[in-house]
């Protein structure tokens, strides 16, 4: 996401009651009917990973499909963070079968109860096992310091999710794909470049956060002087944290005016919908402050730790995209998406085994949750065909 929480005791989620009881939140007021899908902790073989038999405290912001069971899962990454996810199981799930599987995350500053969970549910409806996860330090994932965005750690989270799925008895570990939404597209592709266990990768509503944070936005890129002004503001914020002993919250992207004055902040990323903004920000407001509001999402209720910018200034995502070689890539964008240029540029650099879908009439936020426009069938078809060839 352009322009733009606290860890629960995950042990409480272990082995909860076998009947799911899901609370209704947001505009949809969803309900759940018990399915015949059963899972058990004994089916997890990754050390430190856990799988419950339901969602202990369901706060998903989208319409829940009664035929798709979702369960709380936790798994470790190589940095020692515990990544929190929701595992989605196909209708008529059979634990004795082997399923193709997809790891899903995004958008940048969102949580699994928002767009990534919706995409995971839709993929499960089409026969996949899918896990939507909160990146480290975000949502319900661990991290003593909250909401620190990190391109390297986010990339590792995808590989850790592959570890987890590949440890399940009912997943074919040779047929695992990855989906990155918005600002988690870059980590998804970067993970796939080096983690050859990811057999196919798709992106939707792509944002290259390393480019967007370090260079700013297409049409208003930083001059060298403006970038130095941003670095000076970053240093000021770090000293503030040192001197006060408190976490400093800030924008992950900073605008700079003609006099090199930098916009900073220590509050809420997006204003309430009552505040009039530009058309792009308004669309984000409608989603994060309206129909998909979630208290754990940075984009809904908080700001980033000020040190987030350092990682993206120094770590370039998708730099070696050509190394995907013949592994299949699908990129989805909208013809009205302000972010379309990110997809266009990445697609041009990718190898020969690639597909591009430009959705007529869709803007960036439409691709978060507008199922009338999101090409889910085409996405599922891409993964089915790509993984079936493994």
C-alpha positions, 0 to 999 in steps of 0.5 A: 500500500502506498502512503501508508498489533500487538502479539497475543499469547499464541499458546492460548490458540493451541488445540481449541474446541473442535467446533469453530465458533466465529465472531462477526465483525465489520460490515458483513456480519458473517456466520459459520456452519460447522464443516466435516473438515478435521485437522490435528496437531499431530499432522504438523512436523515442523518444530515449534509450529502449532495448529489448532482446530479452529480460530479462537477469536475470529475477527476477519473482515470479509464474508466467511464461506461456510464450506471452508474451514480455517484454523489458527496456525503458528510457525517459526522463521529463521530469525526466531519470530513466531509467524501467525497465520490462518490455514484454509482447507478446501471443502470436503477436506480429506486429511489422507489426501495430498493437496497443492498449497499456496502461501499468501500475505499482504498488503503492506500494513494489512493483517491476515484478517483482511485481503490476504485471508480473503484470497486464501479462502478463495483459493481454498474454494478452488481446491488449494490448502492456503495459509494467510499470514501476518508478517513478523512484528505485525498483527498477531505475529511475534516481535517485542518491537511492533510494526517494524517493516523489514524487506529481509524478514518479510522475505524470510516469512514466505520461506518459513510459510513454505517450511510450515506447509511442507511439514503437513501430512496433507500437503504435497511439498513439491507443489507449493506456490506463493501469492503476494498482494500489494507491498508483499509482492516484492518479498514474495518474488524475492523469496521465490528467486532463491527458494526454489521450493516455491514452484510458481509465484503470483502478484496482485496490485503490486507495490515495490516497497523498496522503490517506493520508500527509497525513491518515492512515487512515480512522477514525484521521485526524490531529487538527491537533495530531497532524499538527503532531507529524508535521511536527515529526518530519519536520523532525527526520529532515531535520536528522538527514540534514543532520548525518550526511550519510547517507540517513535511512529512514522510514515514509511514514505515521506513527502518532501516539498520544494523547500526540502521540508519533510512530512513526518508524523507520530500518530495514525497513518490514514485519517478517518473517512470524514477527512477529505483527501486525494482520490487514491488515499480516499480509496485506501480510507474506504477499505482500511478505515471503513469496510475492512477496519482492523485494530491490529492493521497498521493501515487502519489504526497505527503508524510504522516504527520509524526504523522501518525506512532503513531496511527499505533504503538498503535492501532492494527487492526483486533485484534478481527477478530474472533468476526465476528462469522458467518458473511460472509468474503471474502478475495482476493489475488494474487498468485504473490502478495508480500502482500499475507501473510497478507491475509493468516494470517487474513484468518486463524484467521477468523471464519468458514463462510469465502471464500478465492480467490487466483487469478492465475497470479495476483500481488498486484497492478493487484488487483487495476485495472486489470479487466481481473484478479480482480474477480468482478463477484465472489465478487458481487456473494459473496455480493448478496448471503450474503446480501440476507440471511439477 
